[in-house]
Amino acid sequence: MSTHLSKPKLGFWQLWNMSFGFFGIQFGFTLQNTNTSRIFSTLGANPDDLALFWLAAPLTGLLVQPIIGYLSDNTWHAYWGRRRPFFFLGAILAAITLFLMPNSSALWMAVLVLWLMDSAINISMEPFRAFVGDKLSVEQQTAGFAMQTFFIGCGGVIAGLLPTLFTDYLGISNTPVNGAIPDTVRYAYYVGGTIYLIAVMWTVFFSSENPPENLEQFKKERQQNKGWTKAFVEIIGGFTKMPKTMVQLAVVQFFTWFSLYAMWVYTTPAVASIVFHSNDAQSAAFQEGGNWVGVMFALYGGVSALAAFILPIFARFTSRKVVHMACLAIGGISLISFLMITSKTIILLPMVGVGIAWASILTMPYAILAGALPANKMGYYMGLFNFFVVIPQAIAGVVLGGLLKNFFNNQAVGIIALGGACMVVAGLLTLLVKDDAVVAQSKQASDSAAATSGAV
């Protein structure tokens, strides 16, 4: 476990300001998650190719996050700090790509913009995880990640609902014209790009950063670490030095994110088929299904925003890993239940369970991990940890299309259920994780009690 100097306890509004950027980041991710399959299908993609086209998302994370984590660890500026330069740059690039995506006129253009978009989002997102580890004590880290999860949930709710709100309340067309992306989706992306920029800039300009614990030593090490060869060796070498807790969490993350990828890619064709009875992406029924998936994803985002502040309370009475296990099991069972649902209204119910799981996925693993990492490599290891988020998605992108075609008779709901089973497995594996911070706190309490007893 790492050793951290004592850090001052931050107030509510300080936690708010340092986390608010995630509201915009999740706006971008939700628009991507709810509409990418819809955009690809509208532009002519076959269902069994969707997972392959989605590979841009995990592969850009695989490449970008460890590099950004390493660079931000070795960055310090008296005004900009360590992480905020990357928030700033990533936000500008992400906003541009969000404006470009709905104007894609061909499938290859949409796939290319997805690569660019996901790269940009990762530049601004990765340092946010390390930001919590930098600024907060072990006792506040769960609250810090919970605040991020709250904003992720709120961003997810609004972004998911936008196409439906534009259709139902503003009368904007939701039907493709000449194979183009519907106006509801285009305007949702325009709003999303604007909100992304504003929210991240709020954190950039209303949060401060702590200098490295030993600034002179930091400067000396930064000089020694200059050069891409040195950086590459450091990044790759980290795999052999991962804390045990990180290795155990990596296995949990594998099954968790395989499941999430399956859900994000195949919920739109699954819901369009089993609820709206259409597999034709050019039909009004399919596009209505796309809007409804936005509502479903908004619901799980809203539930996660509420659960974010409840889960840490349960964790204090049980443990973080027990809470995570239970939440993943609930989410997995909820996804499996898709097999039994054909009602537009009832299919909203499983998203409550998914929202509970999502809140824990965004909070508990990172809180557990932060307590096991060295403070001077927080950004790097958080970036490296993302390998175990993106590798399962990359594998899913390669295999899910074949599974859909050869084992599930092109019925996307089967892939959703498979994802649910993987999430249940992830929950069970959580029980094997060692939470170093909890162990250390228990030992400290035990030592304190023994000292008090000895004094008596």
LINHULIN-V182247 format. One record per pair of residues at least 4 apart in sequence whose ideal C-beta (glycine too) atoms are under 8 Angstrom apart, sorted by the first residue. I is the first residue (numbers start at 1). GAP is how many residues later the second one is. Records with the same first field share a line. If there is no record, write none. Layout:
BEGIN
I = GAP ; GAP
END
This chain:
BEGIN
1 = 242 ; 370 ; 371 ; 435 ; 436 ; 438 ; 439
2 = 369 ; 370 ; 371 ; 372 ; 373
3 = 372
4 = 133 ; 134 ; 371
5 = 208 ; 370
6 = 131
7 = 128 ; 129 ; 130 ; 133 ; 203
9 = 128 ; 130 ; 131
10 = 4 ; 5 ; 8 ; 125 ; 126 ; 130
11 = 4
12 = 4
13 = 4
14 = 4 ; 193
15 = 4 ; 125 ; 128 ; 129 ; 132
16 = 4 ; 131
17 = 185 ; 186 ; 189 ; 190
18 = 113 ; 114 ; 117 ; 126 ; 129 ; 185 ; 189
19 = 109 ; 125 ; 128 ; 129 ; 131 ; 132 ; 184
20 = 131 ; 179 ; 182 ; 183 ; 186
21 = 4 ; 66 ; 70 ; 103 ; 107 ; 130 ; 178 ; 179 ; 180 ; 181 ; 182 ; 183
22 = 4 ; 103 ; 106 ; 126 ; 129 ; 130 ; 133 ; 177
23 = 4 ; 128 ; 129 ; 131 ; 132 ; 172 ; 176
24 = 4 ; 67 ; 131 ; 171 ; 172 ; 173 ; 174 ; 175 ; 176
25 = 4 ; 69 ; 96 ; 99 ; 100 ; 103 ; 127 ; 130 ; 171 ; 174 ; 175
26 = 4 ; 125 ; 126 ; 127 ; 128 ; 129 ; 130 ; 133 ; 275
27 = 4 ; 128 ; 129 ; 131 ; 132 ; 165 ; 168 ; 169 ; 172
28 = 4 ; 66 ; 70 ; 89 ; 93 ; 131 ; 164 ; 165 ; 168
29 = 4 ; 92 ; 126 ; 127
30 = 4 ; 125 ; 126 ; 129 ; 130 ; 267 ; 268 ; 271
31 = 4 ; 67 ; 128 ; 131 ; 157 ; 158 ; 161
32 = 4 ; 25 ; 82 ; 85 ; 86 ; 89
33 = 231 ; 264
34 = 4 ; 125 ; 126 ; 234 ; 256 ; 259 ; 260 ; 263
35 = 4 ; 128 ; 150 ; 153 ; 154 ; 255 ; 259
36 = 4 ; 18 ; 74 ; 78 ; 228
37 = 4 ; 13 ; 17 ; 227 ; 228 ; 229 ; 230 ; 231 ; 232
38 = 4 ; 147 ; 230 ; 243 ; 249 ; 252 ; 255
39 = 4 ; 62 ; 63 ; 65 ; 71 ; 142 ; 146
40 = 5 ; 10 ; 13 ; 67 ; 70 ; 71
41 = 4 ; 6 ; 9 ; 227 ; 228 ; 240 ; 245
42 = 134 ; 137 ; 138 ; 139 ; 140 ; 239 ; 240 ; 245
43 = 61 ; 63 ; 64 ; 67 ; 136 ; 138
44 = 63 ; 135 ; 237
45 = 4 ; 5 ; 8 ; 62
46 = 4
47 = 222 ; 232 ; 357 ; 363 ; 365
48 = 353 ; 354 ; 356 ; 357 ; 362
49 = 4 ; 352
50 = 4 ; 215 ; 216 ; 219 ; 351
51 = 4 ; 210 ; 214 ; 215 ; 345 ; 346 ; 347 ; 348 ; 349 ; 350 ; 353
52 = 345 ; 346 ; 349
53 = 54 ; 58 ; 61
54 = 4 ; 60 ; 207 ; 210 ; 211 ; 339 ; 343
55 = 4 ; 338 ; 339 ; 342 ; 343
56 = 4 ; 55 ; 58 ; 59 ; 62
57 = 4 ; 57 ; 61 ; 333 ; 336
58 = 4 ; 203 ; 331 ; 332 ; 333 ; 334 ; 335 ; 336 ; 339
59 = 4 ; 331 ; 335
60 = 4 ; 55 ; 58 ; 59 ; 62
61 = 4 ; 57 ; 61 ; 325 ; 328 ; 329 ; 332
62 = 4 ; 324 ; 325 ; 328 ; 329 ; 332
63 = 4 ; 56
64 = 4 ; 55 ; 58 ; 59 ; 62
65 = 4 ; 57 ; 61 ; 317 ; 318 ; 321 ; 322 ; 325
66 = 4 ; 169 ; 172 ; 314 ; 317 ; 318 ; 320 ; 321
67 = 4 ; 164 ; 168 ; 316
68 = 4 ; 18 ; 54 ; 55 ; 58 ; 59 ; 311 ; 315
69 = 4 ; 57 ; 58 ; 61 ; 310 ; 311 ; 312 ; 313 ; 314 ; 315 ; 317
70 = 4 ; 161 ; 164 ; 165 ; 309 ; 310 ; 313
71 = 4 ; 15 ; 160
72 = 10 ; 11 ; 13 ; 14 ; 54 ; 55 ; 58 ; 307
73 = 9 ; 57 ; 303 ; 304 ; 305 ; 306 ; 307
74 = 147 ; 148 ; 151
75 = 7 ; 8 ; 10 ; 11
76 = 5 ; 6 ; 135 ; 136 ; 139 ; 142 ; 143 ; 146
77 = 4 ; 5 ; 8
80 = 4 ; 5 ; 8
81 = 4 ; 127 ; 128
82 = 45 ; 52 ; 127 ; 130 ; 297
83 = 4 ; 44 ; 45 ; 47 ; 48 ; 51 ; 126 ; 296
84 = 4 ; 43 ; 119 ; 120 ; 123 ; 125
85 = 4
86 = 4 ; 37 ; 38 ; 40 ; 41
87 = 4 ; 37 ; 40 ; 41 ; 113 ; 116 ; 117
88 = 4 ; 36 ; 112 ; 113 ; 116
89 = 4 ; 34 ; 35
90 = 4 ; 30 ; 31 ; 32 ; 33 ; 34 ; 35 ; 110
91 = 4 ; 33 ; 105 ; 106 ; 109 ; 110 ; 113
92 = 4 ; 105
93 = 4 ; 23 ; 26 ; 27 ; 30
94 = 4 ; 23 ; 26 ; 27 ; 29 ; 30 ; 99 ; 102 ; 103
95 = 4 ; 98 ; 99 ; 101 ; 102
96 = 4 ; 24 ; 97
97 = 4 ; 16 ; 19 ; 20 ; 23 ; 96
98 = 19 ; 91 ; 92 ; 94 ; 95 ; 98
99 = 4 ; 90 ; 91 ; 94
100 = 4 ; 13 ; 16 ; 17
101 = 9 ; 12 ; 13 ; 16 ; 88
102 = 79 ; 83 ; 84 ; 86 ; 87 ; 88
103 = 78 ; 83
104 = 5 ; 6 ; 9 ; 77
105 = 4 ; 75
106 = 4
107 = 4
108 = 4
109 = 4
110 = 4
111 = 4
112 = 4
113 = 4
114 = 4
115 = 4
116 = 4
117 = 4
118 = 4
119 = 4
120 = 4
121 = 4
122 = 4
124 = 4 ; 76
125 = 4
126 = 4 ; 253 ; 256 ; 257 ; 260
127 = 4 ; 252
128 = 4 ; 20
129 = 4 ; 16 ; 237 ; 253
130 = 4 ; 248 ; 249 ; 252 ; 253
131 = 4 ; 76 ; 78
132 = 4 ; 9 ; 12 ; 13 ; 16 ; 234 ; 238
133 = 8 ; 237 ; 240 ; 242 ; 245 ; 249
134 = 75 ; 76 ; 241 ; 244
135 = 9 ; 74 ; 75
136 = 4 ; 5 ; 7 ; 8
137 = 4
138 = 232 ; 233 ; 299 ; 303
140 = 4
141 = 4 ; 226 ; 229 ; 230 ; 296
142 = 4 ; 170 ; 173 ; 178 ; 221 ; 222 ; 225
143 = 4 ; 169
144 = 4
145 = 4 ; 217 ; 218 ; 219 ; 221 ; 222 ; 225
146 = 4 ; 162 ; 163 ; 165 ; 166 ; 217
147 = 4 ; 161
148 = 4 ; 214 ; 215
149 = 4 ; 155 ; 156 ; 158 ; 159 ; 210 ; 213 ; 214
150 = 4 ; 155 ; 158 ; 159
151 = 4 ; 154
152 = 4 ; 149 ; 152 ; 153 ; 210
153 = 4 ; 148 ; 149 ; 150 ; 151 ; 152 ; 153 ; 154 ; 155 ; 202 ; 205 ; 206
154 = 4 ; 147 ; 148 ; 151
155 = 4 ; 40 ; 44 ; 146
156 = 4 ; 141 ; 142 ; 144 ; 145 ; 146 ; 148 ; 149
157 = 4 ; 141 ; 142 ; 144 ; 145 ; 148
158 = 4 ; 140
159 = 29 ; 33 ; 135 ; 139 ; 142
160 = 134 ; 135 ; 136 ; 137 ; 138 ; 139 ; 141
161 = 4 ; 133 ; 134 ; 137
162 = 4 ; 22 ; 25 ; 26 ; 29 ; 30 ; 132
163 = 4 ; 11 ; 19 ; 21 ; 22 ; 25 ; 127 ; 128 ; 131
164 = 4 ; 20 ; 127 ; 128 ; 130 ; 131
165 = 4 ; 5
166 = 4 ; 6 ; 8 ; 17 ; 18 ; 21 ; 22
167 = 4 ; 5 ; 7 ; 17 ; 124
172 = 11 ; 12 ; 15
173 = 4 ; 9 ; 10 ; 11
174 = 8 ; 9 ; 10 ; 110 ; 113 ; 114 ; 117
175 = 7 ; 109 ; 112
176 = 4 ; 5 ; 6 ; 105 ; 106 ; 111
179 = 103
181 = 4 ; 5
182 = 4 ; 105
183 = 4
184 = 4 ; 107
185 = 4 ; 105
186 = 4
187 = 4
188 = 4
189 = 4
190 = 4
191 = 4
192 = 4
193 = 4
194 = 4
195 = 4
196 = 4
197 = 4
198 = 4
199 = 4
200 = 4
201 = 4
202 = 4
203 = 4
211 = 4 ; 7
212 = 5 ; 6 ; 164
213 = 5 ; 162 ; 163
214 = 4
215 = 4
216 = 4
217 = 4
218 = 4 ; 158
219 = 4
220 = 4
221 = 4
222 = 4
224 = 6
225 = 5 ; 6 ; 9
226 = 4
227 = 4
228 = 4
229 = 4
230 = 4
231 = 4
232 = 4
233 = 4
234 = 4 ; 146
235 = 145 ; 149
237 = 4
238 = 4 ; 139 ; 142 ; 143 ; 146
239 = 145
242 = 4 ; 5 ; 8 ; 139 ; 142
243 = 4 ; 129 ; 130 ; 193
244 = 4 ; 128 ; 190
245 = 4 ; 123 ; 124 ; 126 ; 127 ; 188 ; 189 ; 190 ; 191
246 = 4 ; 123 ; 126 ; 127 ; 135 ; 139
247 = 4
248 = 4 ; 184 ; 185 ; 186
249 = 4 ; 116 ; 119 ; 120 ; 136 ; 139 ; 184
250 = 4 ; 135 ; 137 ; 138
251 = 4 ; 178 ; 181
252 = 4 ; 72 ; 113 ; 174 ; 177 ; 178 ; 181
253 = 4 ; 112 ; 132 ; 135 ; 136 ; 139 ; 173
254 = 4 ; 134 ; 137 ; 138 ; 172
255 = 4 ; 137 ; 167 ; 168 ; 170 ; 171 ; 174
256 = 4 ; 72 ; 105 ; 136 ; 166 ; 167 ; 170
257 = 4 ; 131 ; 132 ; 133 ; 135 ; 136
258 = 4 ; 134 ; 135 ; 137 ; 138 ; 161 ; 164
259 = 4 ; 72 ; 73 ; 76 ; 160 ; 161 ; 163 ; 164 ; 167
260 = 4 ; 101 ; 133 ; 159
261 = 4 ; 131 ; 132 ; 135 ; 136 ; 139 ; 158
262 = 4 ; 134 ; 138 ; 153 ; 154 ; 156 ; 157 ; 160
263 = 4 ; 72 ; 91 ; 153 ; 156
265 = 131 ; 132 ; 135 ; 150
266 = 4 ; 134 ; 138 ; 146 ; 147 ; 149 ; 150
267 = 4 ; 26 ; 29 ; 30 ; 145 ; 149
268 = 4 ; 21 ; 22 ; 25
269 = 4 ; 10 ; 143
270 = 4 ; 68 ; 141 ; 142 ; 143 ; 145 ; 146
271 = 4 ; 5 ; 18 ; 21 ; 22 ; 25 ; 76
272 = 4 ; 6 ; 7 ; 13 ; 14 ; 17 ; 18
273 = 4 ; 5 ; 6 ; 138 ; 139 ; 140
274 = 64 ; 67 ; 68 ; 139
275 = 14 ; 17 ; 66 ; 67 ; 68 ; 69 ; 72
276 = 9 ; 10 ; 12 ; 13 ; 16 ; 68
277 = 8
278 = 5 ; 7 ; 8 ; 11
279 = 7
280 = 5 ; 6
281 = 5 ; 6
282 = 4
283 = 4
284 = 4
285 = 4
286 = 4
287 = 4
288 = 4
289 = 4
290 = 4
291 = 4
292 = 4 ; 52
293 = 4
294 = 4
295 = 4 ; 53
296 = 4 ; 51 ; 52 ; 55
297 = 4 ; 54
298 = 4
299 = 4 ; 49 ; 52 ; 53 ; 56
300 = 4 ; 51 ; 52 ; 54 ; 55 ; 58
301 = 4 ; 54 ; 57
302 = 4 ; 53
303 = 4 ; 48 ; 49 ; 51 ; 52 ; 53 ; 55 ; 56
304 = 4 ; 51 ; 52 ; 54 ; 55 ; 58
305 = 54
306 = 4
307 = 4 ; 20 ; 48 ; 49 ; 52 ; 53
308 = 51 ; 54 ; 55
309 = 4
310 = 4
311 = 4 ; 12 ; 16 ; 48 ; 49 ; 52 ; 53
312 = 4 ; 51
313 = 4
314 = 4 ; 9
315 = 4 ; 5 ; 7 ; 8 ; 49
318 = 4 ; 5
319 = 4 ; 116 ; 119
320 = 4 ; 44 ; 47 ; 48 ; 115 ; 118
321 = 4 ; 43 ; 47 ; 109 ; 110 ; 112 ; 114
322 = 4 ; 109
323 = 4 ; 37 ; 41
324 = 4 ; 36 ; 37 ; 40 ; 41 ; 44 ; 103 ; 106
325 = 4 ; 102 ; 103 ; 105 ; 106
326 = 4 ; 101
327 = 4 ; 29 ; 30 ; 32 ; 33 ; 34 ; 37 ; 100
328 = 4 ; 29 ; 32 ; 33 ; 95 ; 96 ; 98 ; 99 ; 102
329 = 4 ; 94 ; 95 ; 98 ; 99
330 = 4 ; 23 ; 26 ; 27
331 = 4 ; 22 ; 23 ; 25 ; 26 ; 27 ; 89 ; 92
332 = 4 ; 25 ; 88 ; 89 ; 90 ; 91 ; 92 ; 93 ; 94 ; 95
333 = 4 ; 20 ; 87 ; 91
334 = 15 ; 16 ; 17 ; 18 ; 19 ; 20 ; 23 ; 86
335 = 15 ; 18 ; 19 ; 81 ; 82 ; 84 ; 85 ; 88
336 = 81 ; 84 ; 85 ; 88
337 = 4 ; 12 ; 13 ; 83
338 = 9 ; 12 ; 75 ; 78 ; 79 ; 82
339 = 74 ; 75 ; 78
341 = 5 ; 6 ; 8 ; 9
342 = 5
343 = 4
347 = 4
348 = 4
349 = 4
350 = 4
351 = 4
352 = 4
353 = 4
354 = 4
355 = 4
356 = 4
357 = 4 ; 66
358 = 4
359 = 4
360 = 4
361 = 4
362 = 4
363 = 4
364 = 4
365 = 4
366 = 4 ; 16
367 = 4 ; 70
368 = 4 ; 65 ; 67 ; 68 ; 69
369 = 4 ; 12 ; 13 ; 16
370 = 8 ; 67
371 = 64 ; 65 ; 66 ; 67 ; 69
372 = 64 ; 65
373 = 4 ; 5 ; 8 ; 9
374 = 4 ; 7
377 = 4
378 = 4
379 = 4
380 = 4
381 = 4
382 = 4
385 = 4
386 = 4
387 = 4
388 = 4
389 = 4
390 = 4
391 = 4
392 = 4
393 = 4
394 = 4
395 = 4
396 = 4
399 = 4
400 = 4 ; 15
401 = 4
402 = 4
403 = 4 ; 5 ; 12 ; 15
404 = 4 ; 6 ; 7 ; 8 ; 10 ; 11
405 = 5
407 = 7
408 = 4 ; 6 ; 7 ; 10
409 = 5
412 = 4
413 = 4
414 = 4
415 = 4
416 = 4
417 = 4
418 = 4
419 = 4
420 = 4
421 = 4
422 = 4
423 = 4
424 = 4
425 = 4
426 = 4
429 = 4
434 = 5
435 = 4
436 = 4
437 = 4
438 = 4
439 = 4
440 = 4
441 = 4
442 = 4
443 = 4
444 = 4
445 = 4
446 = 4
447 = 4
448 = 4
449 = 4
450 = 4
451 = 4
452 = 4
END
